[in-house]
């Protein structure tokens, strides 16, 4: 499989690595009003495993105004991919928790 061009390797130690999510394969449970705990658990473990949870909990230091322009640009690109994957990062996460957490 080494010659397979669709295969990619994620290097979590590379600060320039941009990680994309494939919702269809990595998040098989689609969010509905009845399954927030299951959906949240899947997303939480995926983001933790990819070291992306910090984009949702405001602990990502590169977001700070003191970071270099290149670092902030990288942070913004990764955040936008997460935004696309879950339709909004921190704001949506908080809204979804408020909306669905009481149902669990």
C-alpha positions, -999 to 999 in steps of 0.1 A, spaced: 0 0 0 30 23 1 23 33 -35 -13 42 -28 -16 80 -35 -48 83 -15 -30 71 17 -18 98 40 2 99 71 -5 123 99 25 135 118 11 151 150 46 163 160 48 185 128 36 220 138 28 227 102 6 197 97 -30 205 87 -54 177 96 -86 172 77 -116 152 90 -136 128 69 -170 129 86 -184 100 67 -157 76 79 -144 92 111 -178 103 125 -203 76 114 -230 88 138 -249 118 124 -260 142 150 -297 142 158 -319 154 187 -317 119 201 -280 109 200 -260 139 212 -241 119 239 -230 92 214 -221 118 187 -202 140 212 -182 110 225 -172 101 189 -162 136 181 -144 141 215 -123 110 212 -115 117 175 -104 153 183 -84 142 214 -67 114 194 -57 139 166 -46 165 193 -73 189 180 -95 192 211 -76 223 221 -93 242 192 -126 237 210 -116 244 246 -97 276 240 -64 261 252 -46 264 218 -17 289 225 -12 297 188 -44 316 188 -29 343 210 -21 377 195 15 373 205 20 344 180 37 350 147 17 357 116 27 323 102 16 305 133 -17 324 135 -23 316 98 -17 279 104 -40 280 134 -67 297 114 -65 272 85 -68 242 110 -97 259 128 -115 265 95 -112 228 87 -127 220 121 -154 245 115 -162 228 83 -162 194 100 -185 202 128 -201 234 114 -185 256 139 -157 251 164 -160 265 200 -193 284 195 -211 255 180 -196 230 205 -210 252 234 -244 257 217 -247 219 211 -237 211 246 -264 235 260 -290 221 236 -284 184 239 -265 177 272 -296 180 293 -311 152 273 -285 127 284 
